[in-house]
Amino acid sequence: QKEVEQDPGPLSVPEGAIVSLNCTYSNSAFQYFMWYRQYSRKGPELLMYTYSSGNKEDGRFTAQVDKSSKYISLFIRDSQPSDSATYLCAMSANQAGTALIFGKGTTLSVSS
Amino acid sequence: DSGVTQTPKHLITATGQRVTLRCSPRSGDLSVYWYQQSLDQGLQFLIQYYNGEERAKGNILERFSAQQFPDLHSELNLSSLELGDSALYFCASSVVGDQSTDTQYFGPGTRLTVL
C-alpha cells in the first residue's frame, strides 16, 4: 500500500461548481498536510497548509483533515477556469530528516 | 514567478551520459530540495541541503549526487543515465529547512529526456 493515495482523475466540472479533491494515507504519524497546485509545465505552488485535524479556509478554498480516517480533502467553491490544474496533496510526520510525501496528483479541468 | 531559478529548461542526452542540473534558491532561503517527477511515480523527494550540508535523503539513486555551494546554489549530478531517468526535475527552496512547517517554493523544473 502506498503511503499516500490520490485519485488521478481527470475531473471535469463546469464553471461555478464545487470541487472536492481527496487523499488517503496510511502513516498515522503524519501531522502536517498541504495542498499544492501545479499548472502545466510549471512547478508546484503551495495552496493550503494544515496542522493536525480540522478545517482551514482561505477564500474559495477549504482544507479538511480527518486523522481518525486518515483522509484529507480540498474543496474549491465557485470553481473558475483558472483553477484548471493538477492538485497535489503532501504530508509530513515532522521527524528529523523526514521528507514531504506527495500524492500523484488529481488533474482538474473547469470549463466555462 | 517563485524566485527559484533552474537551468537548463530542457536537456536531451543519451544513455550512459552524465548531466548537471543547476538551481539557484530564492534570496534568503538557506535550504534547497531536489525532486523528480514522472508520470508513473509522481513527485518524489530526492535530497535536501541546508546551508551547504545534506539534511535529508529520499529515493535518490547512487548514480545521482548533489551539492550545495557556499553561495547556496545547488547542482544535481546524474550519471550513467538510463531511459527511466527521463523526467522533470524540480528544485525547491525554503527559509529554514523544516519540511513540515516551511513553505517550499518550486522552480520551473528541468525536463530531462534520455534517448
Chai-1 contact restraints between the chains, C-beta under 6 A:
chainA,res_idxA,chainB,res_idxB,connection_type,confidence,min_distance_angstrom,max_distance_angstrom,comment,restraint_id
A,Y32,B,S100,contact,1.0,0.0,6.0,A-B,restraint_1
A,G43,B,F90,contact,1.0,0.0,6.0,A-B,restraint_2
A,G43,B,F106,contact,1.0,0.0,6.0,A-B,restraint_3
A,G43,B,G107,contact,1.0,0.0,6.0,A-B,restraint_4
A,G43,B,P108,contact,1.0,0.0,6.0,A-B,restraint_5
A,G43,B,G109,contact,1.0,0.0,6.0,A-B,restraint_6
A,P44,B,F106,contact,1.0,0.0,6.0,A-B,restraint_7
A,L46,B,T103,contact,1.0,0.0,6.0,A-B,restraint_8
A,S92,B,Q99,contact,1.0,0.0,6.0,A-B,restraint_9
A,S92,B,S100,contact,1.0,0.0,6.0,A-B,restraint_10
A,N94,B,S100,contact,1.0,0.0,6.0,A-B,restraint_11
A,G97,B,A56,contact,1.0,0.0,6.0,A-B,restraint_12
A,A99,B,F45,contact,1.0,0.0,6.0,A-B,restraint_13
A,A99,B,A56,contact,1.0,0.0,6.0,A-B,restraint_14
A,A99,B,G58,contact,1.0,0.0,6.0,A-B,restraint_15
A,A99,B,Q99,contact,1.0,0.0,6.0,A-B,restraint_16
A,L100,B,Q99,contact,1.0,0.0,6.0,A-B,restraint_17
A,F102,B,G42,contact,1.0,0.0,6.0,A-B,restraint_18
A,F102,B,L43,contact,1.0,0.0,6.0,A-B,restraint_19
A,K104,B,G42,contact,1.0,0.0,6.0,A-B,restraint_20
